[in-house]
Amino acid sequence: MPAPNYDALLLLSFGGPNQPEDVIPFLENVTRGRGIPPERLEEVAQHYYHFGGASPINEQNLALIAALKEEFARAGLKLPIYWGNRNWRPLLPDALGQMAADGVERALVFVTS
């Protein structure tokens, strides 16, 4: 059964680094245009490195998407789920581009953060 009035669900989130190599580029993206000194970014990066260099938000979003897909299937709801982040991959513009390519015209947005 299709979702009334919607042809997709977009999970919109802040984003976070997936691995240690992502931390500094992620922080540079988050703080772009704010003139944050590199030394301060390194200080903040240490918080991520302390926990393995990855943000828990990514695994939480993947778990949420899996749970939603399971619930949609149980309910017979045929609604594709897309995921886009403001600050890290998968980035929102990429998700929106894929949605447009897939013909999505009316998406419901679930904002996680």
GUROFI-574859 format. One record per atom (N, C-alpha, C): residue in one letter; y, x, z negated; chain; atom name; residue number from 1. Coordinates in pm, 1 decimal. Last residue first. Layout:
N
 residu       yy       xx       zz chaine atome num
      A        Y        X        Z      A    CA NUM
...
END
This chain:
113
 residu       yy       xx       zz chaine atome num
      S   1521.3   1826.0  -1381.7      A     N 113
      S   1611.0   1905.5  -1466.1      A    CA 113
      S   1745.8   1919.0  -1400.4      A     C 113
      T   1390.3   1641.4  -1221.1      A     N 112
      T   1322.5   1692.1  -1341.1      A    CA 112
      T   1414.0   1769.5  -1433.5      A     C 112
      V   1439.3   1346.4  -1048.3      A     N 111
      V   1504.0   1471.1  -1090.2      A    CA 111
      V   1441.5   1517.9  -1221.1      A     C 111
      F   1315.0   1194.0   -779.9      A     N 110
      F   1283.0   1209.6   -921.9      A    CA 110
      F   1337.1   1346.0   -962.8      A     C 110
      V   1416.2    975.9   -527.2      A     N 109
      V   1429.7   1109.7   -584.6      A    CA 109
      V   1402.6   1104.6   -734.1      A     C 109
      L   1285.1    824.8   -241.6      A     N 108
      L   1312.5    806.0   -383.0      A    CA 108
      L   1315.3    945.7   -444.1      A     C 108
      A   1407.7    805.9     88.9      A     N 107
      A   1330.6    874.9    -14.8      A    CA 107
      A   1379.3    834.2   -153.2      A     C 107
      R   1401.2    704.0    396.8      A     N 106
      R   1442.1    648.8    267.0      A    CA 106
      R   1353.4    709.4    158.7      A     C 106
      E   1306.2    854.6    610.3      A     N 105
      E   1441.1    798.1    617.7      A    CA 105
      E   1491.9    747.6    483.6      A     C 105
      V   1102.5   1099.2    748.7      A     N 104
      V   1140.5   1028.9    626.1      A    CA 104
      V   1285.4    982.1    639.0      A     C 104
      G   1001.6   1247.5    959.7      A     N 103
      G   1051.3   1112.9    985.4      A    CA 103
      G   1089.2   1033.3    861.9      A     C 103
      D    936.9   1507.6    931.6      A     N 102
      D    827.9   1411.8    912.5      A    CA 102
      D    872.8   1267.5    932.1      A     C 102
      A   1183.4   1624.3    955.0      A     N 101
      A   1085.3   1649.5   1060.6      A    CA 101
      A    969.8   1550.7   1053.2      A     C 101
      A   1288.6   1539.9    708.8      A     N 100
      A   1347.8   1491.9    834.0      A    CA 100
      A   1249.7   1508.8    949.5      A     C 100
      M   1121.6   1687.3    537.0      A     N  99
      M   1123.6   1541.1    529.9      A    CA  99
      M   1180.3   1482.2    659.1      A     C  99
      Q   1194.1   1944.8    607.2      A     N  98
      Q   1056.8   1899.3    631.7      A    CA  98
      Q   1049.8   1747.3    629.7      A     C  98
      G   1461.0   1942.1    520.0      A     N  97
      G   1429.3   1966.7    660.3      A    CA  97
      G   1290.0   1918.7    696.1      A     C  97
      L   1421.0   1905.9    246.2      A     N  96
      L   1490.7   1802.6    323.2      A    CA  96
      L   1464.8   1818.3    472.7      A     C  96
      A   1294.8   2149.4    187.1      A     N  95
      A   1224.1   2022.8    164.1      A    CA  95
      A   1288.4   1910.8    245.7      A     C  95
      D   1503.2   2325.4    249.9      A     N  94
      D   1375.7   2334.3    321.5      A    CA  94
      D   1296.8   2204.4    307.7      A     C  94
      P   1702.0   2250.3     64.2      A     N  93
      P   1726.5   2235.1    208.4      A    CA  93
      P   1598.0   2242.4    291.9      A     C  93
      L   1559.0   2312.0   -186.0      A     N  92
      L   1590.4   2175.4   -145.3      A    CA  92
      L   1619.9   2163.0      4.2      A     C  92
      L   1297.7   2558.9   -177.2      A     N  91
      L   1438.9   2520.8   -185.1      A    CA  91
      L   1461.7   2380.5   -128.8      A     C  91
      P   1020.5   2622.4   -376.8      A     N  90
      P   1068.4   2568.6   -249.9      A    CA  90
      P   1210.6   2514.6   -264.4      A     C  90
      R   1251.8   2882.2   -447.2      A     N  89
      R   1152.3   2822.4   -358.6      A    CA  89
      R   1052.4   2735.4   -434.8      A     C  89
      W   1548.0   2797.1   -635.3      A     N  88
      W   1438.4   2885.4   -594.3      A    CA  88
      W   1337.8   2808.1   -511.7      A     C  88
      N   1756.6   2616.4   -698.6      A     N  87
      N   1778.5   2760.2   -711.7      A    CA  87
      N   1663.8   2851.0   -670.9      A     C  87
      R   1688.2   2348.7   -654.8      A     N  86
      R   1826.3   2391.4   -631.4      A    CA  86
      R   1835.9   2543.5   -620.3      A     C  86
      N   1383.7   2259.3   -486.1      A     N  85
      N   1458.5   2313.6   -599.8      A    CA  85
      N   1599.9   2352.3   -558.4      A     C  85
      G   1160.9   2002.7   -388.9      A     N  84
      G   1271.1   2091.7   -354.8      A    CA  84
      G   1348.5   2132.0   -479.0      A     C  84
      W    876.0   1849.9   -265.5      A     N  83
      W    933.6   1920.2   -380.2      A    CA  83
      W   1041.9   2015.0   -331.3      A     C  83
      Y    734.4   1530.6   -180.3      A     N  82
      Y    797.5   1656.6   -142.0      A    CA  82
      Y    859.9   1717.0   -267.3      A     C  82
      I    472.9   1312.9   -122.9      A     N  81
      I    557.1   1375.5   -224.5      A    CA  81
      I    605.2   1510.7   -172.2      A     C  81
      P    413.6   1000.7     45.5      A     N  80
      P    409.1   1146.7     39.5      A    CA  80
      P    509.0   1199.9    -63.2      A     C  80
      L    244.7    726.3    -45.4      A     N  79
      L    380.9    777.8    -51.5      A    CA  79
      L    374.2    930.1    -60.5      A     C  79
      K     61.4    475.7    -70.8      A     N  78
      K     67.9    582.7     29.0      A    CA  78
      K    212.3    630.9     38.8      A     C  78
      L   -113.7    358.1   -336.6      A     N  77
      L     22.8    379.6   -288.6      A    CA  77
      L     25.3    499.2   -194.1      A     C  77
      G   -332.3    290.3   -484.8      A     N  76
      G   -333.7    261.2   -341.9      A    CA  76
      G   -197.0    276.8   -277.1      A     C  76
      A   -343.9    371.5   -741.5      A     N  75
      A   -273.1    245.6   -717.0      A    CA  75
      A   -274.3    205.2   -569.4      A     C  75
      R   -471.4    613.2   -708.8      A     N  74
      R   -536.6    510.6   -789.9      A    CA  74
      R   -474.9    372.5   -762.4      A     C  74
      A   -274.1    748.8   -565.2      A     N  73
      A   -403.2    719.8   -502.4      A    CA  73
      A   -474.7    607.7   -577.0      A     C  73
      F    -75.4    767.7   -762.8      A     N  72
      F    -47.5    696.2   -638.4      A    CA  72
      F   -178.0    656.8   -570.0      A     C  72
      E   -211.8    928.3   -947.8      A     N  71
      E   -172.2    792.4   -984.3      A    CA  71
      E   -142.0    708.6   -859.9      A     C  71
      E   -239.7   1164.4   -798.2      A     N  70
      E   -357.1   1096.0   -852.2      A    CA  70
      E   -324.6    950.1   -885.1      A     C  70
      K     27.5   1227.1   -751.4      A     N  69
      K    -62.6   1202.1   -638.4      A    CA  69
      K   -186.1   1125.3   -683.6      A     C  69
      L    110.5   1268.1  -1017.6      A     N  68
      L    168.2   1159.9   -937.7      A    CA  68
      L     78.8   1125.6   -819.1      A     C  68
      A    -40.3   1493.9  -1084.4      A     N  67
      A    -58.6   1368.9  -1159.2      A    CA  67
      A     -3.7   1249.9  -1080.8      A     C  67
      A     65.0   1680.1   -901.8      A     N  66
      A    -77.8   1646.9   -898.6      A    CA  66
      A   -103.8   1514.4   -969.8      A     C  66
      I    332.2   1685.7   -990.0      A     N  65
      I    300.9   1641.3   -854.2      A    CA  65
      I    154.5   1600.7   -844.0      A     C  65
      L    292.2   1792.3  -1247.7      A     N  64
      L    350.9   1659.7  -1230.5      A    CA  64
      L    319.1   1603.7  -1092.6      A     C  64
      A    193.7   2044.5  -1183.9      A     N  63
      A    110.0   1951.5  -1260.0      A    CA  63
      A    161.7   1808.7  -1245.7      A     C  63
      L    418.1   2148.8  -1053.5      A     N  62
      L    291.8   2135.0   -980.6      A    CA  62
      L    198.1   2038.1  -1051.2      A     C  62
      N    599.9   2147.3  -1269.1      A     N  61
      N    624.1   2064.3  -1151.1      A    CA  61
      N    497.4   2043.9  -1069.8      A     C  61
      Q    474.7   2332.6  -1436.7      A     N  60
      Q    497.8   2196.2  -1483.8      A    CA  60
      Q    522.1   2102.5  -1365.8      A     C  60
      E    486.5   2561.7  -1281.2      A     N  59
      E    355.1   2505.0  -1313.8      A    CA  59
      E    368.7   2361.3  -1362.4      A     C  59
      N    772.0   2584.0  -1281.8      A     N  58
      N    695.1   2573.2  -1157.7      A    CA  58
      N    557.9   2511.5  -1182.4      A     C  58
      I    858.4   2614.1  -1543.2      A     N  57
      I    893.9   2491.5  -1471.7      A    CA  57
      I    811.9   2474.0  -1344.1      A     C  57
      P    807.3   2858.3  -1655.7      A     N  56
      P    705.0   2754.5  -1670.6      A    CA  56
      P    735.6   2629.0  -1589.7      A     C  56
      S    882.2   3139.9  -1454.2      A     N  55
      S    933.1   3024.9  -1528.2      A    CA  55
      S    822.1   2920.8  -1540.6      A     C  55
      A    773.5   3475.1  -1493.7      A     N  54
      A    764.7   3345.6  -1426.6      A    CA  54
      A    820.4   3236.7  -1517.0      A     C  54
      G    752.3   3713.6  -1629.6      A     N  53
      G    834.2   3708.9  -1509.3      A    CA  53
      G    828.9   3578.6  -1433.0      A     C  53
      G    620.9   3724.1  -1873.0      A     N  52
      G    544.4   3751.8  -1752.2      A    CA  52
      G    622.9   3740.2  -1622.5      A     C  52
      F    800.8   3688.8  -2076.1      A     N  51
      F    699.1   3585.6  -2055.6      A    CA  51
      F    627.7   3601.7  -1922.0      A     C  51
      H    970.1   3903.2  -2050.2      A     N  50
      H    897.4   3888.2  -2177.4      A    CA  50
      H    782.9   3787.3  -2163.7      A     C  50
      Y   1096.3   3847.5  -1813.1      A     N  49
      Y    992.7   3951.1  -1814.8      A    CA  49
      Y    907.3   3941.5  -1941.2      A     C  49
      Y   1284.0   3656.8  -1900.5      A     N  48
      Y   1177.7   3617.5  -1807.9      A    CA  48
      Y   1063.3   3718.7  -1811.3      A     C  48
      H   1440.8   3820.7  -2063.1      A     N  47
      H   1380.1   3699.8  -2119.8      A    CA  47
      H   1264.3   3652.2  -2031.8      A     C  47
      Q   1535.1   4010.2  -1883.9      A     N  46
      Q   1439.2   4052.0  -1986.5      A    CA  46
      Q   1371.0   3932.5  -2052.8      A     C  46
      A   1730.7   3880.1  -1740.8      A     N  45
      A   1600.1   3900.4  -1677.9      A    CA  45
      A   1494.7   3938.7  -1780.3      A     C  45
      V   1950.1   3910.4  -1905.4      A     N  44
      V   1887.4   3777.9  -1896.1      A    CA  44
      V   1747.0   3790.4  -1836.9      A     C  44
      E   2000.3   4182.6  -1851.4      A     N  43
      E   1974.4   4135.6  -1988.3      A    CA  43
      E   1901.5   4001.7  -1986.4      A     C  43
      E   2050.1   4176.4  -1576.8      A     N  42
      E   1934.9   4252.4  -1627.2      A    CA  42
      E   1898.9   4209.1  -1769.3      A     C  42
      L   2286.2   4031.2  -1578.1      A     N  41
      L   2168.2   3973.9  -1513.4      A    CA  41
      L   2042.2   4044.5  -1561.5      A     C  41
      R   2448.6   4220.0  -1701.8      A     N  40
      R   2420.3   4094.0  -1771.7      A    CA  40
      R   2298.5   4025.5  -1710.2      A     C  40
      E   2459.8   4415.1  -1505.8      A     N  39
      E   2402.4   4449.4  -1636.9      A    CA  39
      E   2365.1   4322.4  -1714.6      A     C  39
      P   2595.4   4289.4  -1293.9      A     N  38
      P   2452.1   4317.8  -1281.7      A    CA  38
      P   2386.0   4350.3  -1416.0      A     C  38
      P   2825.7   4034.0  -1405.4      A     N  37
      P   2791.3   4175.1  -1384.6      A    CA  37
      P   2639.2   4195.2  -1377.3      A     C  37
      I   2912.5   3749.9  -1224.3      A     N  36
      I   2835.9   3797.9  -1339.6      A    CA  36
      I   2796.6   3943.3  -1313.2      A     C  36
      G   3067.6   3603.3  -1039.5      A     N  35
      G   3108.7   3737.0  -1080.7      A    CA  35
      G   3037.2   3789.6  -1204.0      A     C  35
      R   2998.0   3366.4   -926.9      A     N  34
      R   3054.5   3361.3  -1061.4      A    CA  34
      R   3094.5   3498.9  -1115.0      A     C  34
      G   2864.0   3369.6   -688.2      A     N  33
      G   3003.9   3331.3   -686.9      A    CA  33
      G   3070.8   3329.3   -823.0      A     C  33
      R   2546.6   3298.8   -828.8      A     N  32
      R   2625.4   3335.3   -710.1      A    CA  32
      R   2768.8   3282.6   -720.0      A     C  32
      T   2363.2   3246.7  -1023.6      A     N  31
      T   2498.1   3285.9  -1066.2      A    CA  31
      T   2590.6   3321.4   -949.5      A     C  31
      V   2128.5   3182.3   -887.9      A     N  30
      V   2181.9   3089.1   -987.6      A    CA  30
      V   2328.4   3119.1  -1017.9      A     C  30
      N   2090.8   3417.0   -735.9      A     N  29
      N   2113.2   3288.6   -670.2      A    CA  29
      N   2178.6   3188.8   -765.9      A     C  29
      E   2045.3   3603.3   -934.2      A     N  28
      E   2159.5   3621.9   -843.7      A    CA  28
      E   2193.4   3491.2   -772.7      A     C  28
      L   1808.7   3499.4  -1039.7      A     N  27
      L   1930.2   3499.9  -1122.0      A    CA  27
      L   2055.2   3520.2  -1037.1      A     C  27
      F   1638.5   3546.3   -816.6      A     N  26
      F   1659.3   3411.1   -869.6      A    CA  26
      F   1789.2   3404.8   -949.2      A     C  26
      P   1646.8   3827.5   -796.8      A     N  25
      P   1699.6   3744.3   -688.1      A    CA  25
      P   1725.4   3599.5   -731.9      A     C  25
      I   1528.3   3882.5  -1057.8      A     N  24
      I   1666.8   3921.2  -1027.1      A    CA  24
      I   1720.9   3841.3   -908.2      A     C  24
      V   1263.2   3753.7  -1027.3      A     N  23
      V   1357.2   3726.3  -1136.3      A    CA  23
      V   1501.5   3760.2  -1099.4      A     C  23
      D   1066.0   3812.7   -844.8      A     N  22
      D   1158.8   3704.0   -812.5      A    CA  22
      D   1274.5   3692.5   -911.0      A     C  22
      E    898.5   3998.0   -951.7      A     N  21
      E    982.2   4040.6   -839.4      A    CA  21
      E   1087.1   3936.0   -802.5      A     C  21
      P    749.9   3845.7  -1143.4      A     N  20
      P    855.8   3938.7  -1184.9      A    CA  20
      P    950.4   3980.3  -1072.1      A     C  20
      Q    726.5   3506.9  -1013.6      A     N  19
      Q    668.2   3636.9  -1048.1      A    CA  19
      Q    782.0   3732.6  -1081.9      A     C  19
      N    870.5   3279.1   -971.8      A     N  18
      N    724.8   3267.1   -976.3      A    CA  18
      N    656.6   3393.7  -1025.4      A     C  18
      P   1175.8   3156.6  -1116.4      A     N  17
      P   1097.1   3263.1  -1053.9      A    CA  17
      P    947.2   3240.1  -1072.8      A     C  17
      G   1268.6   2812.7  -1053.3      A     N  16
      G   1255.0   2929.4  -1138.4      A    CA  16
      G   1168.1   3032.9  -1070.8      A     C  16
      G   1429.3   2490.2  -1038.2      A     N  15
      G   1360.1   2604.9   -981.5      A    CA  15
      G   1356.9   2720.3  -1079.3      A     C  15
      F   1533.5   2236.1  -1083.7      A     N  14
      F   1621.1   2352.7  -1092.1      A    CA  14
      F   1559.5   2472.3  -1020.9      A     C  14
      S   1422.3   1969.9   -860.2      A     N  13
      S   1421.4   2048.6   -982.7      A    CA  13
      S   1517.8   2166.8   -972.6      A     C  13
      L   1294.8   1673.6   -736.5      A     N  12
      L   1408.6   1764.7   -732.4      A    CA  12
      L   1418.9   1837.2   -865.7      A     C  12
      L   1064.1   1529.8   -541.1      A     N  11
      L   1077.3   1586.6   -674.9      A    CA  11
      L   1185.3   1693.9   -665.9      A     C  11
      L   1078.1   1251.5   -347.4      A     N  10
      L   1124.8   1389.9   -354.8      A    CA  10
      L   1137.6   1428.3   -500.9      A     C  10
      L    864.6   1038.2   -179.3      A     N   9
      L    918.5   1073.4   -310.4      A    CA   9
      L    956.8   1220.9   -304.7      A     C   9
      A    899.6    808.4     96.9      A     N   8
      A    864.5    938.1     37.9      A    CA   8
      A    922.7    947.2   -102.4      A     C   8
      D    986.2    565.1    183.3      A     N   7
      D    877.7    626.0    259.9      A    CA   7
      D    843.5    766.5    212.4      A     C   7
      Y   1073.5    250.9     33.5      A     N   6
      Y   1076.8    397.3     34.0      A    CA   6
      Y    961.3    451.4    117.1      A     C   6
      N   1044.2    -29.3     21.9      A     N   5
      N   1173.8     27.6     58.4      A    CA   5
      N   1180.6    180.5     61.4      A     C   5
      P    758.3    -14.2   -175.9      A     N   4
      P    863.1   -100.4   -120.9      A    CA   4
      P    992.9    -22.3    -98.9      A     C   4
      A    514.1    205.1    -64.6      A     N   3
      A    612.3    178.8   -169.5      A    CA   3
      A    722.9     93.1   -109.7      A     C   3
      P    217.2     64.9     87.7      A     N   2
      P    338.9    146.0     90.1      A    CA   2
      P    430.8    110.7    -26.5      A     C   2
      M   -117.0     85.3      0.0      A     N   1
      M      0.0      0.0      0.0      A    CA   1
      M    123.4     90.0      0.0      A     C   1
END
